[in-house]
Amino acid sequence: KIVFISGQTAWDVRKKIVGGDSLLEQARQALRNIQAAIEATAGTLKDIVSLRIYIVNYQPENAEAISIVLREFFSSTNPPATTWIGVSALAVPEFLIEIEATAMFD
């Protein structure tokens, strides 16, 4: 079974942005949304094989925040393949990050 999770952002269930201007907090919320989406398909975060991370106005100093959050959600022994893509903007001006995921499981 292959599951494609479309871009998740820092919106909560009420479509309010979590994290304000903190890339770290917005990334956490986006990954919480990824986790909820994969669990809705009877999968887990361990089933995610790849991530595409879109970061507004990416700068090298953003790497630490993203790395921290990825370590919080994924095992360091078998993390998903991850691509980071710097973009000029996302669909909502307040979004700093959007994350897509692909999962595979039985």
Accessible surface in RSA format (square Angstrom, percent):
REM  Atomic radii and reference values for relative SASA: ProtOr
REM  Chains: A
REM  Algorithm: Lee & Richards
REM  Probe-radius: 1.40
REM  Slices: 20
REM RES _ NUM      All-atoms   Total-Side   Main-Chain    Non-polar    All polar
REM                ABS   REL    ABS   REL    ABS   REL    ABS   REL    ABS   REL
RES LYS A   1   138.58  67.6  90.25  55.4  48.33 115.1  69.45  62.5  69.13  73.6
RES ILE A   2    95.52  54.4  70.03  52.2  25.49  61.4  70.03  50.4  25.49  69.2
RES VAL A   3    18.76  12.3  15.72  14.2   3.04   7.3  18.76  16.3   0.00   0.0
RES PHE A   4   151.52  75.8 124.79  77.3  26.73  69.6 124.79  75.7  26.73  76.5
RES ILE A   5    12.32   7.0   6.86   5.1   5.46  13.2  10.25   7.4   2.07   5.6
RES SER A   6    84.73  71.6  71.81  95.8  12.92  29.8  52.66 112.1  32.07  44.9
RES GLY A   7    21.73  26.8   0.00   N/A  21.73  26.8   0.27   0.8  21.45  48.0
RES GLN A   8    41.23  23.1  40.00  29.2   1.23   2.9   1.23   2.6  40.00  30.3
RES THR A   9    13.72   9.8  11.35  11.5   2.37   5.6   7.33   9.8   6.39   9.7
RES ALA A  10     0.00   0.0   0.00   0.0   0.00   0.0   0.00   0.0   0.00   0.0
RES TRP A  11    79.51  31.9  77.64  37.6   1.88   4.4  73.06  39.0   6.45  10.5
RES ASP A  12    34.68  24.3  26.21  26.1   8.47  20.0  16.35  38.5  18.33  18.3
RES VAL A  13   144.32  95.0 108.90  98.6  35.41  85.3 116.90 101.6  27.42  74.4
RES ARG A  14   169.21  71.0 144.29  73.6  24.92  59.3  58.99  80.6 110.22  66.8
RES LYS A  15   139.02  67.8 122.75  75.3  16.26  38.7  77.44  69.7  61.57  65.6
RES LYS A  16   132.37  64.6 128.07  78.6   4.30  10.2  76.11  68.5  56.26  59.9
RES ILE A  17    52.18  29.7  24.23  18.1  27.94  67.3  24.23  17.5  27.94  75.8
RES VAL A  18    43.96  28.9  39.56  35.8   4.40  10.6  43.96  38.2   0.00   0.0
RES GLY A  19    25.10  31.0   0.00   N/A  25.10  31.0  12.20  33.5  12.91  28.9
RES GLY A  20    48.82  60.2   0.00   N/A  48.82  60.2  40.99 112.5   7.83  17.5
RES ASP A  21   137.05  96.0 112.55 112.0  24.50  57.9  40.21  94.6  96.85  96.6
RES SER A  22    38.13  32.2  30.67  40.9   7.46  17.2  29.26  62.3   8.87  12.4
RES LEU A  23    22.86  12.7  18.15  13.0   4.71  11.8  18.15  12.7   4.71  12.7
RES LEU A  24    44.96  25.0  43.76  31.3   1.21   3.0  43.76  30.7   1.21   3.2
RES GLU A  25    57.89  33.2  57.89  43.8   0.00   0.0  26.38  51.0  31.51  25.7
RES GLN A  26     0.00   0.0   0.00   0.0   0.00   0.0   0.00   0.0   0.00   0.0
RES ALA A  27     1.75   1.6   1.75   2.7   0.00   0.0   1.75   2.5   0.00   0.0
RES ARG A  28    49.17  20.6  49.17  25.1   0.00   0.0  11.01  15.1  38.16  23.1
RES GLN A  29    18.40  10.3  18.40  13.4   0.00   0.0   0.00   0.0  18.40  14.0
RES ALA A  30     0.00   0.0   0.00   0.0   0.00   0.0   0.00   0.0   0.00   0.0
RES LEU A  31     1.11   0.6   1.11   0.8   0.00   0.0   1.11   0.8   0.00   0.0
RES ARG A  32   102.49  43.0  97.09  49.5   5.39  12.8  45.01  61.5  57.48  34.8
RES ASN A  33    29.88  20.6  26.40  25.5   3.47   8.4   6.79  16.4  23.08  22.3
RES ILE A  34     0.00   0.0   0.00   0.0   0.00   0.0   0.00   0.0   0.00   0.0
RES GLN A  35    57.55  32.2  57.55  42.1   0.00   0.0   6.04  12.9  51.51  39.1
RES ALA A  36    61.51  56.6  51.58  79.6   9.93  22.6  56.22  79.2   5.29  14.0
RES ALA A  37    31.69  29.1  20.74  32.0  10.94  24.9  28.76  40.5   2.93   7.8
RES ILE A  38     0.00   0.0   0.00   0.0   0.00   0.0   0.00   0.0   0.00   0.0
RES GLU A  39    93.44  53.6  76.83  58.1  16.62  39.6  26.37  51.0  67.07  54.8
RES ALA A  40    91.28  83.9  46.42  71.6  44.86 102.1  59.13  83.3  32.16  85.2
RES THR A  41    39.92  28.4  31.01  31.4   8.91  21.2  38.98  52.4   0.94   1.4
RES ALA A  42    91.96  84.6  56.53  87.2  35.43  80.6  67.55  95.1  24.41  64.7
RES GLY A  43     4.43   5.5   0.00   N/A   4.43   5.5   0.65   1.8   3.78   8.5
RES THR A  44    69.52  49.4  69.48  70.4   0.04   0.1  65.69  88.2   3.83   5.8
RES LEU A  45    23.00  12.8  20.31  14.5   2.69   6.8  20.43  14.4   2.57   6.9
RES LYS A  46   187.75  91.6 154.79  95.0  32.97  78.5 107.28  96.6  80.47  85.7
RES ASP A  47    32.02  22.4  29.16  29.0   2.86   6.8   2.86   6.7  29.16  29.1
RES ILE A  48     7.99   4.5   0.00   0.0   7.99  19.2   0.00   0.0   7.99  21.7
RES VAL A  49    65.03  42.8  54.47  49.3  10.57  25.5  57.72  50.2   7.31  19.8
RES SER A  50    25.88  21.9  25.88  34.5   0.00   0.0  20.51  43.7   5.37   7.5
RES LEU A  51     1.68   0.9   0.00   0.0   1.68   4.2   0.00   0.0   1.68   4.5
RES ARG A  52    66.45  27.9  66.45  33.9   0.00   0.0  36.82  50.3  29.64  18.0
RES ILE A  53     0.21   0.1   0.21   0.2   0.00   0.0   0.21   0.2   0.00   0.0
RES TYR A  54    48.71  22.7  48.71  27.7   0.00   0.0  28.26  21.2  20.45  25.2
RES ILE A  55     1.22   0.7   1.22   0.9   0.00   0.0   1.22   0.9   0.00   0.0
RES VAL A  56    27.88  18.3  16.14  14.6  11.74  28.3  16.14  14.0  11.74  31.9
RES ASN A  57    97.48  67.2  84.59  81.7  12.89  31.0  31.31  75.4  66.17  64.0
RES TYR A  58    71.34  33.3  54.78  31.2  16.56  43.1  42.71  32.1  28.63  35.3
RES GLN A  59    88.14  49.3  88.14  64.4   0.00   0.0  21.31  45.4  66.83  50.7
RES PRO A  60   102.14  74.4  92.34  84.2   9.80  35.6  94.12  77.7   8.01  49.8
RES GLU A  61   133.41  76.6 105.30  79.7  28.11  66.9  68.79 133.1  64.62  52.8
RES ASN A  62    33.48  23.1  31.51  30.4   1.97   4.7   2.08   5.0  31.40  30.4
RES ALA A  63    32.06  29.5  32.01  49.4   0.05   0.1  32.06  45.2   0.00   0.0
RES GLU A  64   103.63  59.5 100.34  75.9   3.29   7.8  52.38 101.3  51.25  41.8
RES ALA A  65    21.18  19.5  18.19  28.1   2.99   6.8  19.75  27.8   1.43   3.8
RES ILE A  66     2.46   1.4   2.35   1.8   0.11   0.3   2.35   1.7   0.11   0.3
RES SER A  67    30.70  25.9  28.26  37.7   2.43   5.6  11.04  23.5  19.65  27.5
RES ILE A  68    57.38  32.7  56.02  41.7   1.36   3.3  56.60  40.8   0.78   2.1
RES VAL A  69     0.45   0.3   0.45   0.4   0.00   0.0   0.45   0.4   0.00   0.0
RES LEU A  70    28.73  16.0  27.79  19.9   0.94   2.4  28.05  19.7   0.67   1.8
RES ARG A  71   145.53  61.1 124.39  63.4  21.14  50.3  66.21  90.5  79.32  48.1
RES GLU A  72    90.66  52.0  49.46  37.4  41.20  98.1  41.54  80.4  49.12  40.1
RES PHE A  73    37.41  18.7  21.55  13.3  15.86  41.3  25.69  15.6  11.72  33.5
RES PHE A  74    19.41   9.7   8.13   5.0  11.28  29.4  13.36   8.1   6.05  17.3
RES SER A  75    57.64  48.7  36.87  49.2  20.77  47.8  41.81  89.0  15.83  22.2
RES SER A  76    98.42  83.2  67.22  89.7  31.21  71.9  43.15  91.9  55.27  77.4
RES THR A  77   127.65  90.8  92.38  93.7  35.27  84.1  82.35 110.6  45.30  68.5
RES ASN A  78   124.58  85.9 108.10 104.5  16.48  39.7  23.34  56.2 101.23  97.8
RES PRO A  79    77.42  56.4  62.82  57.3  14.61  53.1  62.87  51.9  14.55  90.5
RES PRO A  80    13.48   9.8   4.19   3.8   9.29  33.8   7.27   6.0   6.21  38.6
RES ALA A  81    71.57  65.8  54.75  84.5  16.82  38.3  67.62  95.2   3.95  10.5
RES THR A  82    49.39  35.1  15.83  16.0  33.56  80.0  11.73  15.7  37.67  56.9
RES THR A  83    73.26  52.1  69.54  70.5   3.72   8.9  39.95  53.7  33.30  50.3
RES TRP A  84    82.06  32.9  54.08  26.2  27.98  65.7  48.27  25.7  33.80  54.8
RES ILE A  85    60.48  34.4  57.29  42.7   3.19   7.7  60.36  43.5   0.12   0.3
RES GLY A  86    48.88  60.3   0.00   N/A  48.88  60.3  14.26  39.1  34.62  77.5
RES VAL A  87    38.28  25.2  27.99  25.3  10.29  24.8  36.61  31.8   1.67   4.5
RES SER A  88    99.74  84.3  78.27 104.5  21.48  49.5  48.53 103.3  51.22  71.8
RES ALA A  89    67.18  61.8  49.22  76.0  17.96  40.9  50.50  71.1  16.68  44.2
RES LEU A  90    31.54  17.6  13.00   9.3  18.55  46.6  18.79  13.2  12.76  34.3
RES ALA A  91    97.56  89.7  53.38  82.4  44.18 100.5  66.34  93.4  31.22  82.7
RES VAL A  92    36.19  23.8  35.77  32.4   0.42   1.0  36.06  31.3   0.13   0.4
RES PRO A  93   120.56  87.9  89.68  81.7  30.89 112.3  97.82  80.8  22.74 141.4
RES GLU A  94   102.36  58.8  92.79  70.2   9.57  22.8  51.45  99.5  50.90  41.6
RES PHE A  95     6.86   3.4   5.72   3.5   1.14   3.0   5.72   3.5   1.14   3.3
RES LEU A  96    44.72  24.9  44.63  31.9   0.08   0.2  44.63  31.3   0.08   0.2
RES ILE A  97     0.34   0.2   0.34   0.3   0.00   0.0   0.34   0.2   0.00   0.0
RES GLU A  98    37.98  21.8  37.98  28.7   0.00   0.0   1.98   3.8  36.00  29.4
RES ILE A  99     1.53   0.9   1.53   1.1   0.00   0.0   1.53   1.1   0.00   0.0
RES GLU A 100    45.65  26.2  45.65  34.5   0.00   0.0   4.26   8.2  41.39  33.8
RES ALA A 101     0.19   0.2   0.00   0.0   0.19   0.4   0.00   0.0   0.19   0.5
RES THR A 102    18.65  13.3  18.65  18.9   0.00   0.0  14.30  19.2   4.35   6.6
RES ALA A 103     0.00   0.0   0.00   0.0   0.00   0.0   0.00   0.0   0.00   0.0
RES MET A 104   102.32  53.0  91.93  60.8  10.39  24.7  66.47  56.5  35.86  47.5
RES PHE A 105    33.41  16.7  18.58  11.5  14.83  38.6  31.51  19.1   1.90   5.4
RES ASP A 106   174.24 122.1 123.72 123.1  50.52 119.5  63.92 150.4 110.32 110.0
END  Absolute sums over single chains surface
CHAIN  1 A     6019.8       4764.4       1255.5       3512.8       2507.0
END  Absolute sums over all chains
TOTAL          6019.8       4764.4       1255.5       3512.8       2507.0
